[in-house]
């Protein structure tokens, strides 16, 4: 087999999934990750649809279900903490599993670590492609040569920057900023996510499993000077953005000043005409970040599986494999990228009228769900009656 040695940049969700499947198909994957270990921050994520099938074939579904959260509803609350709206979630459905992002990343890493080489605390410095392979230099490790390189290194992909050009060319700010941090001693109901809004701002508390997560989402313009690694600047931005907010926000702002594990970034989409160039391809958020609201983990797992299958089908022809992967996976990505504005309007209304209208609408959802169930029951009854009628 040619094209056996594959370097994967990024040990988040997509990278370990791809490493697992490539090894199963006879490739030799190496995963390089800038962090010293797996990232522990981040909101809970959903594994659903095509990713459930990927997990089942990897044999990790029992572990995912064991780590799932127990959330069954999203509650909108006012300044006093009283419920003003409610949406049932899908976390307990059989075709969807919500779990902490760190747990998902750990499960995928542990599935792949016996199959692949992992290099933590390092990253790609340079890439040089030629007809036979890719010469790679690292920030720490000695230079090596690989047959293929896959960038699964997220929104701020170093691989994409080296092969496609500056980030600003392909990354589109969606008018929202997001931050998450772990919090404890909040006495949350394990079945409920609480979300508080003020115009253009939202704060959510998710009980997770054991340690809760606070999420901040607010509307704001893009900023070319933003540095996604400058934690001190991130804290300053959050404190400024939420000045004067009610509910439990003042308490949370005090915690922000002291927390070490803070994630903060722009809610963005990545738009590229092509996801590959010669011997380098992009995967997950590096290729097609769909924003905060777009099932990124599900798409990362599904895309990794699709790419591995494509490479296995034509191992001596990576360009054909890259084209097949991109053609098939774009069908999953495109609808998610189109839905971001509706999700923003639901979770972060721009004004007080929008907040009130959203809350009122959610109070009608139980009735709408009941009507849908009645219609479904009537359709099943009519179908059963039709099956029982004697043929003429």
C-alpha positions as CSV (number, residue, x, y, z in Angstrom):
1,X,0.0,0.0,0.0
2,X,1.2,3.5,-0.8
3,X,0.3,6.7,1.2
4,X,0.6,4.7,4.4
5,X,2.1,7.3,6.8
6,X,-0.4,9.9,7.7
7,X,0.1,12.9,10.0
8,X,-3.0,14.2,11.7
9,X,-2.8,17.6,13.4
10,X,-5.2,17.9,16.4
11,X,-6.3,15.5,19.1
12,X,-9.8,16.8,19.7
13,X,-12.8,14.9,18.3
14,X,-12.0,14.5,14.6
15,X,-8.3,13.6,14.9
16,X,-8.5,10.5,17.2
17,X,-11.6,9.3,15.3
18,X,-9.7,9.5,12.0
19,X,-6.6,7.9,13.5
20,X,-8.6,4.9,14.8
21,X,-10.2,4.2,11.4
22,X,-7.0,4.8,9.4
23,X,-5.2,2.3,11.5
24,X,-8.0,-0.2,11.1
25,X,-7.6,0.2,7.3
26,X,-3.8,-0.5,7.4
27,X,-2.5,3.1,7.5
28,X,0.1,4.3,10.0
29,X,-1.4,7.5,11.7
30,X,0.6,9.9,13.9
31,X,-1.4,12.5,15.8
32,X,0.3,15.8,16.9
33,X,-1.4,18.0,19.5
34,X,-0.3,21.4,20.7
35,X,-1.7,20.9,24.2
36,X,0.1,18.9,26.8
37,X,-3.1,16.8,27.1
38,X,-6.7,16.7,26.0
39,X,-8.6,20.0,26.4
40,X,-10.7,19.9,29.5
41,X,-12.9,23.0,28.9
42,X,-15.9,23.3,26.7
43,X,-19.7,22.9,26.8
44,X,-21.4,19.5,26.6
45,X,-21.7,18.2,23.1
46,X,-24.2,16.0,21.2
47,X,-23.4,12.8,19.4
48,X,-26.2,12.0,17.1
49,X,-27.3,10.8,13.7
50,X,-24.3,9.5,11.6
51,X,-21.9,9.9,14.6
52,X,-24.0,7.3,16.6
53,X,-23.3,4.8,13.8
54,X,-19.6,5.6,13.8
55,X,-19.5,5.1,17.6
56,X,-21.3,1.8,17.4
57,X,-18.8,0.5,14.9
58,X,-15.9,1.7,17.1
59,X,-17.5,-0.2,20.0
60,X,-17.6,2.9,22.3
61,X,-21.4,3.4,22.5
62,X,-21.7,1.9,26.0
63,X,-19.0,4.3,27.3
64,X,-20.8,7.3,25.7
65,X,-24.1,6.3,27.3
66,X,-22.4,5.8,30.7
67,X,-20.9,9.4,30.4
68,X,-24.1,11.1,29.2
69,X,-25.7,14.0,31.1
70,X,-29.1,13.7,32.6
71,X,-30.5,16.9,31.2
72,X,-34.1,16.8,29.9
73,X,-35.0,20.4,29.5
74,X,-33.7,23.9,28.9
75,X,-35.3,26.5,31.2
76,X,-35.3,30.2,30.5
77,X,-35.2,32.3,33.7
78,X,-35.6,36.0,34.6
79,X,-33.4,38.1,36.9
80,X,-35.0,36.4,40.0
81,X,-34.4,32.9,38.7
82,X,-38.1,32.2,37.9
83,X,-38.8,30.1,34.9
84,X,-40.3,32.2,32.0
85,X,-39.9,29.6,29.2
86,X,-39.0,26.0,28.6
87,X,-37.8,23.7,25.8
88,X,-37.6,19.9,26.2
89,X,-34.2,18.6,25.0
90,X,-33.4,15.4,23.1
91,X,-30.7,14.2,25.5
92,X,-32.5,11.1,26.5
93,X,-33.5,9.9,23.1
94,X,-31.9,6.7,21.9
95,X,-30.5,8.3,18.8
96,X,-28.8,11.2,20.6
97,X,-26.2,11.3,23.4
98,X,-25.2,14.5,25.2
99,X,-22.0,14.3,27.2
100,X,-19.2,16.5,28.4
101,X,-16.8,17.3,25.5
102,X,-13.8,16.2,27.6
103,X,-15.4,12.8,28.2
104,X,-16.0,12.4,24.4
105,X,-12.5,13.4,23.6
106,X,-11.1,11.0,26.2
107,X,-13.2,8.0,25.0
108,X,-12.1,8.6,21.4
109,X,-8.4,9.0,22.4
110,X,-8.5,5.8,24.4
111,X,-10.0,4.0,21.5
112,X,-7.2,5.2,19.2
113,X,-4.1,5.3,21.4
114,X,-3.2,1.7,20.8
115,X,-3.7,2.1,17.1
116,X,-1.8,5.4,16.5
117,X,1.2,7.4,17.7
118,X,0.4,10.5,19.7
119,X,2.7,13.5,20.1
120,X,1.4,15.9,22.8
121,X,2.9,19.3,23.5
122,X,4.0,19.9,19.9
123,X,2.7,21.3,16.6
124,X,3.5,21.6,13.0
125,X,6.0,24.4,12.2
126,X,6.4,24.0,8.4
127,X,5.0,21.8,5.6
128,X,6.7,21.2,2.2
129,X,4.8,19.1,-0.3
130,X,6.3,17.4,-3.4
131,X,5.2,14.6,-5.7
132,X,6.1,11.8,-3.3
133,X,5.1,13.1,0.1
134,X,5.2,16.0,2.7
135,X,8.2,17.1,4.7
136,X,7.2,18.3,8.1
137,X,9.1,20.2,10.7
138,X,7.7,20.4,14.3
139,X,8.2,23.0,17.0
140,X,9.7,20.3,19.2
141,X,10.2,16.9,17.5
142,X,12.8,16.2,14.8
143,X,11.6,16.7,11.1
144,X,9.8,13.8,9.5
145,X,8.3,12.9,6.2
146,X,4.7,11.7,5.7
147,X,2.7,10.5,2.7
148,X,-0.3,12.6,3.7
149,X,-1.2,15.4,6.2
150,X,-4.6,16.0,7.6
151,X,-5.4,19.2,9.5
152,X,-8.0,18.5,12.2
153,X,-6.7,21.3,14.3
154,X,-9.8,23.4,14.7
155,X,-11.1,26.9,13.9
156,X,-7.6,28.4,14.1
157,X,-5.9,25.6,12.1
158,X,-2.2,25.9,11.7
159,X,-2.4,23.3,8.9
160,X,-4.9,25.5,7.0
161,X,-2.8,28.6,7.5
162,X,0.3,26.9,6.1
163,X,-1.4,25.4,3.0
164,X,-4.4,27.7,2.2
165,X,-3.3,31.1,3.6
166,X,-4.2,33.6,6.3
167,X,-7.2,32.8,8.6
168,X,-9.0,36.0,7.7
169,X,-9.5,34.8,4.1
170,X,-11.7,31.8,5.2
171,X,-13.0,32.4,8.7
172,X,-16.3,34.4,8.9
173,X,-17.3,35.9,12.3
174,X,-21.0,35.3,12.9
175,X,-21.6,38.2,15.2
176,X,-21.4,36.3,18.5
177,X,-18.6,35.6,21.1
178,X,-18.7,32.6,23.4
179,X,-16.9,31.5,26.6
180,X,-17.1,28.5,28.9
181,X,-15.7,27.6,32.2
182,X,-16.2,24.9,34.9
183,X,-18.0,26.0,38.0
184,X,-18.9,24.2,41.3
185,X,-21.1,24.6,44.3
186,X,-24.1,25.9,42.4
187,X,-26.7,23.4,43.5
188,X,-28.2,22.8,40.1
189,X,-30.9,20.4,39.2
190,X,-29.2,17.7,37.1
191,X,-32.1,17.6,34.7
192,X,-32.2,21.3,33.8
193,X,-30.0,23.7,31.9
194,X,-30.7,27.3,33.0
195,X,-30.4,30.2,30.6
196,X,-30.7,33.9,31.4
197,X,-31.0,36.6,28.8
198,X,-30.5,40.3,28.7
199,X,-30.5,42.1,25.3
200,X,-27.8,40.7,23.1
201,X,-26.4,38.5,26.0
202,X,-27.0,35.0,27.3
203,X,-25.6,33.1,30.3
204,X,-26.3,29.4,30.7
205,X,-25.6,27.0,33.5
206,X,-25.3,23.3,32.6
207,X,-25.2,20.7,35.4
208,X,-23.1,18.3,33.3
209,X,-21.9,15.4,35.5
210,X,-20.3,16.3,38.8
211,X,-18.9,19.7,37.8
212,X,-21.2,22.3,36.1
213,X,-20.3,24.4,33.2
214,X,-21.1,28.1,32.7
215,X,-21.5,29.4,29.1
216,X,-21.5,33.0,28.1
217,X,-22.7,34.0,24.6
218,X,-23.1,37.6,23.5
219,X,-23.5,39.6,20.3
220,X,-20.6,41.7,19.2
221,X,-18.6,42.6,16.1
222,X,-15.5,40.9,14.9
223,X,-12.1,42.1,16.0
224,X,-9.0,41.6,13.8
225,X,-6.7,42.1,16.9
226,X,-8.3,39.2,18.8
227,X,-5.7,36.6,20.0
228,X,-7.4,33.3,20.9
229,X,-4.5,32.4,23.3
230,X,-4.6,35.6,25.4
231,X,-6.6,34.5,28.5
232,X,-6.1,37.8,30.3
233,X,-7.7,39.7,27.4
234,X,-10.5,37.1,27.3
235,X,-11.4,37.8,30.9
236,X,-11.4,41.5,30.4
237,X,-13.7,41.2,27.4
238,X,-16.2,39.1,29.3
239,X,-16.3,41.4,32.3
240,X,-16.9,44.4,30.1
241,X,-19.5,42.6,28.0
242,X,-21.6,41.5,31.0
243,X,-21.3,44.6,33.1
244,X,-24.6,45.4,34.7
245,X,-26.2,42.0,33.9
246,X,-28.5,40.5,36.5
247,X,-29.4,37.0,37.8
248,X,-26.2,35.1,38.9
249,X,-23.9,36.9,36.5
250,X,-22.1,39.1,39.1
251,X,-21.1,35.9,41.0
252,X,-19.9,34.3,37.8
253,X,-17.9,37.3,36.8
254,X,-16.1,37.1,40.1
255,X,-15.3,33.4,39.3
256,X,-14.0,34.4,35.8
257,X,-11.3,36.6,37.4
258,X,-9.9,33.6,39.3
259,X,-10.5,30.7,36.9
260,X,-7.6,29.0,35.0
261,X,-9.6,26.8,32.7
262,X,-11.4,29.4,30.5
263,X,-12.3,28.9,26.8
264,X,-13.2,32.1,24.8
265,X,-13.5,32.6,21.1
266,X,-15.5,34.0,18.3
267,X,-18.4,32.1,17.0
268,X,-17.3,31.6,13.4
269,X,-17.8,29.7,10.2
270,X,-15.1,28.4,7.9
271,X,-15.9,28.6,4.2
272,X,-13.4,27.0,1.7
273,X,-13.9,26.2,-2.0
274,X,-11.8,23.1,-1.5
275,X,-10.8,21.1,1.6
276,X,-7.6,19.7,0.1
277,X,-4.6,20.7,-1.9
278,X,-2.3,18.0,-3.2
279,X,-1.3,15.9,-0.2
280,X,-2.9,17.9,2.5
281,X,-6.6,17.8,3.5
282,X,-8.7,19.5,6.2
283,X,-11.2,17.9,8.6
284,X,-13.7,19.0,11.2
285,X,-13.7,22.7,12.2
286,X,-10.5,23.3,10.2
287,X,-12.4,22.6,7.0
288,X,-16.0,23.6,7.8
289,X,-16.5,25.0,11.3
290,X,-20.3,25.4,11.4
291,X,-20.4,27.7,14.5
292,X,-21.3,27.1,18.1
293,X,-24.8,25.8,17.2
294,X,-24.0,23.3,14.5
295,X,-23.4,19.8,15.8
296,X,-19.6,20.2,15.4
297,X,-18.7,17.0,17.3
298,X,-21.2,14.9,15.3
299,X,-19.9,16.3,12.0
300,X,-16.3,15.8,13.1
301,X,-16.8,12.1,13.8
302,X,-18.9,11.5,10.7
303,X,-16.3,13.4,8.5
304,X,-13.4,11.4,10.0
305,X,-15.2,8.1,9.2
306,X,-16.0,9.3,5.6
307,X,-12.4,10.4,5.0
308,X,-11.0,7.1,6.3
309,X,-13.4,5.1,4.1
310,X,-12.5,7.2,1.0
311,X,-8.7,6.7,1.6
312,X,-9.2,3.0,2.2
313,X,-11.2,2.6,-1.1
314,X,-8.4,4.2,-3.2
315,X,-5.2,4.1,-1.1
316,X,-2.9,4.7,-4.0
317,X,-5.0,7.7,-5.2
318,X,-5.4,10.2,-2.4
319,X,-6.7,13.0,-4.7
320,X,-9.7,10.9,-5.7
321,X,-10.2,9.9,-2.0
322,X,-10.1,13.6,-0.9
323,X,-12.6,14.5,-3.6
324,X,-15.0,11.7,-2.6
325,X,-14.8,12.6,1.1
326,X,-15.5,16.3,0.4
327,X,-18.3,15.6,-2.0
328,X,-20.1,13.3,0.5
329,X,-19.4,15.2,3.7
330,X,-20.5,18.6,2.4
331,X,-24.0,17.3,2.2
332,X,-24.1,17.0,6.0
333,X,-22.3,20.3,6.6
334,X,-24.2,22.7,4.4
335,X,-27.6,22.6,6.2
336,X,-25.9,23.1,9.6
337,X,-24.1,26.2,8.3
338,X,-27.4,27.7,7.1
339,X,-29.1,27.2,10.4
340,X,-26.8,29.4,12.6
341,X,-28.9,32.6,12.4
342,X,-32.1,30.9,13.6
343,X,-30.2,29.4,16.6
344,X,-28.7,32.8,17.4
345,X,-32.2,34.4,17.4
346,X,-33.5,31.6,19.8
347,X,-30.7,31.7,22.3
348,X,-29.5,35.3,22.1
349,X,-32.3,37.6,21.2
350,X,-31.0,41.1,20.4
351,X,-33.7,43.1,22.3
352,X,-36.2,42.8,25.1
353,X,-39.1,42.3,22.7
354,X,-37.2,39.4,21.1
355,X,-36.6,37.9,24.6
356,X,-40.3,38.2,25.5
357,X,-41.5,36.8,22.2
358,X,-39.1,33.8,22.4
359,X,-40.3,33.1,26.0
360,X,-43.9,33.3,25.0
361,X,-43.3,31.0,22.0
362,X,-41.6,28.3,24.2
363,X,-44.6,28.2,26.5
364,X,-46.7,27.1,23.5
365,X,-44.4,24.3,22.5
366,X,-45.9,21.6,24.8
367,X,-49.3,22.2,23.1
368,X,-47.7,22.0,19.6
369,X,-45.9,18.8,20.6
370,X,-49.2,17.4,21.9
371,X,-50.9,18.2,18.6
372,X,-48.1,16.6,16.7
373,X,-48.4,13.4,18.8
374,X,-52.2,13.3,18.2
375,X,-51.7,13.7,14.4
376,X,-49.0,10.9,14.5
377,X,-51.4,8.7,16.4
378,X,-54.2,9.3,13.9
379,X,-52.0,8.6,11.0
380,X,-50.9,5.3,12.6
381,X,-54.5,4.4,13.3
382,X,-55.6,5.1,9.7
383,X,-52.7,3.1,8.4
384,X,-53.6,0.2,10.6
385,X,-57.2,0.3,9.5
386,X,-56.2,0.4,5.9
387,X,-54.0,-2.7,6.4
388,X,-57.0,-4.6,7.9
389,X,-59.5,-3.8,5.2
390,X,-60.2,-6.8,2.9
391,X,-59.0,-6.4,-0.6
392,X,-61.7,-6.0,-3.3
